[in-house]
Each structure stands twice: as C-alpha cells, then as structure tokens.
Amino acid sequence: MYRTFYGETAQKTHWTWDGPDVGLVAWGDQAFFGGTKGCTYNSVGVRFSGEVNTSSLHNDAKLIWVFSVTRSDGKRFALGGGQTTRAKKGWWAVNLLPNNRGYDYHVVPTPPGTWLVKGSITTVMLNTGAGSNGVPFATETDTVTFHQKSEWC
C-alpha cells in the first residue's frame, strides 16, 4: 500500500508588543506540505514551502521560520527554514534553499507502520536592536493535520 498526504496551514497573522522603543510588530505565515510513501520504502519525500508577510518589521527585528513534520509515532523532524530582517508588503514565498523553485524537498525516515501525520511552521521574532541581547520576544507555531489517502500497490 502507498500513502499520499497533503495539508496547508491557514494564512495567520501574529503580533507582539515589544515595548515603547519598538512598538507593535506583526508578521504572518502559511505553510504547504505534501508527499507519497511508496509500498517498499522506509522513508518519505516531503515537499514543503511557505509564505510570510513581514510588512511591519522595523527597528532591527528579525523573523526566523522553521518547517517540521511529525511522524505517527510522535517523533518530530525539522525540515529547514530561513530568516529575514527585511520588511516587505504582502505575502511572499520564503526562500528556503539557494535557487528555490517553489517547493523544497526533504527525506524523512518512516519505518514500517509509521507515516507522517502533521506539518508545522514555527516562527520566532527576535529584536536584534541595541540592548535586546537577541532575546526572542515572540514564538508561534501553526500546525496542520495531513489529509491521508492510502491505495494498494
């Protein structure tokens, strides 16, 4: 039997107040996941991509994002991520790897009897300005439970 899966998180906006010197900082995220586990394979290739909205980044704030998936036995695997300090209006595709062509790809081990059940995008907002010591001032995780389809080989 082979199993296909897919899912996407909704576009979600997060915000935090970082005091009177920085003010309100907001950002948005969305992630897309999909893949197929073949009948005789002990791993699965995951396609993933994402979008962020950083239009309110200012005062040296930095947005970091990490994609991950969770296997049916509860084990979690980081897939990749990136960061930016650039404010940009609207939603834009994040560059995960050099020469990104839309989706990134990562292989996750899936021993017999396991499959991927969830995907997540975690965003961390850092204030890298003077006096901040680079301490995260907001962390958000948005998760999707994958739609599954199984077929006999």
N, C-alpha and C positions, 0 to 999 in steps of 0.2 A: 504494500500500500504506500502511496506517496501522499504527502500532506502539503497543501499550499496555505499560506496565511497572508493577511494584509491588515493594515489599520493606519489611521491617522488621528492625531490629536486635533482638537479644535483650535482655531486661532484664539489665543488667550493673551490678554494684557495683564501685566503685573506692575505694581508700583511700590515705591517705598519713599519715606521721608527721611532725608539724611541730615536734618538739622538746618539752621538758618543760613549757614555758609554755603550749602549745596542746594538745599530745597528739595522739591519733588522730582524724582527720577522714575520714568516709566519705560517699559520695554514689552515687546510681545514675542511670542514664539509659537511655532507649529512644527510638527514632525510627521514624516511619512515612512512607513515600513512595509516590506513585502518579501516573499521568498517561497521556495519549494524545497522540501526534503524528499529526496529520492528513496526508492524502495530499499536499496542496498547500501546507502551511505550512512556514516556515523557522524556527519556534520551537515550543516545547512548554510547556504549562502544567503545573507541578508542584504537586501537593497534598502538604503535609507537616505533621506535628505531632509532638509528643513528650511524654514524661513524665519527671519527675525525682523522686528521693527525697532529701530534704535533712535527714532527721531528726537527723543528728549535727552540723549546722553550729553552731558556737559561737565565742566569742572574736573576733567581727567577721569571721569567714571569709566570703568571697563566692564563689558559684558562678556562672560565666558559661557559656552554651551557644551554639553556632553550628551551624546546619544548612547543608550544602553538597551539591552533586551534581557528578559527573564525567561529561564527555561522552566518546564513543567515541574521539575524537582526543586524549584525555588532559587537555583543558582543564577546570579546576575553577571552579565558580561558587558563591559564598556566597549563601544564600537569606534568612537572617535569624537572629535569636537573641534572647537576653534574659539577665537576671541576677537573682539574689536573694541576700539575706543572711538570709532567714527560715528557721528550722528548722521543718519540717513533717513529721509522721509519715506513713509510707506513700507510695505512688506518687501523683503528682498531675500533671494536664495543665499544661504550661507555657503561660503567656500570651505569645504572640508579638507580636501586634498588639492595639491597643485594640479592645474589643468582639469578641475572638476567639470564634468559634462552632465550634471544634473543629479544623478544618484551616486553615492559611494557604495562600496561593496565590502563586506567583511564575512569571514567564515567563522561559524560558532560550532563547537563540538556538541553533538546531540547523540549520545549513546542510545542503543536500542531502548525503546519505551519512553523516550523523552522527546519533547518538541518545544518550540518557542511559544509562549502564551501572552507576553506583554512587551510593549516597547515604551521607552520613556525619553524625554528630553529634559535635562536639568540645566537651569540657567543660574548663574551666580553673578551678582552685580557687585563690583568692587569699586571703592573710592580710592583711587591711587594718588589723589592730590596731597598737598603738604599736610603733615600732621595726622594722616589717616593710617599710617603703617600698613597699608594694603589689606586692611581687615575687611572680610566680606560683610556687606550690610544688608544683603537680601539673597536668599536662595529659594528657588521654586522648582518643583518637579511636576510635569504634566505627563500622564500615562494613558495608554490605550491598551485595551484587551483585544487581542487579534481575532479577526474573523477567521475561522478554520474551515477547510474543505478537505476531505480525505477521499481517495479513489484507490481501487485495487489495481495493481500493476498487471 
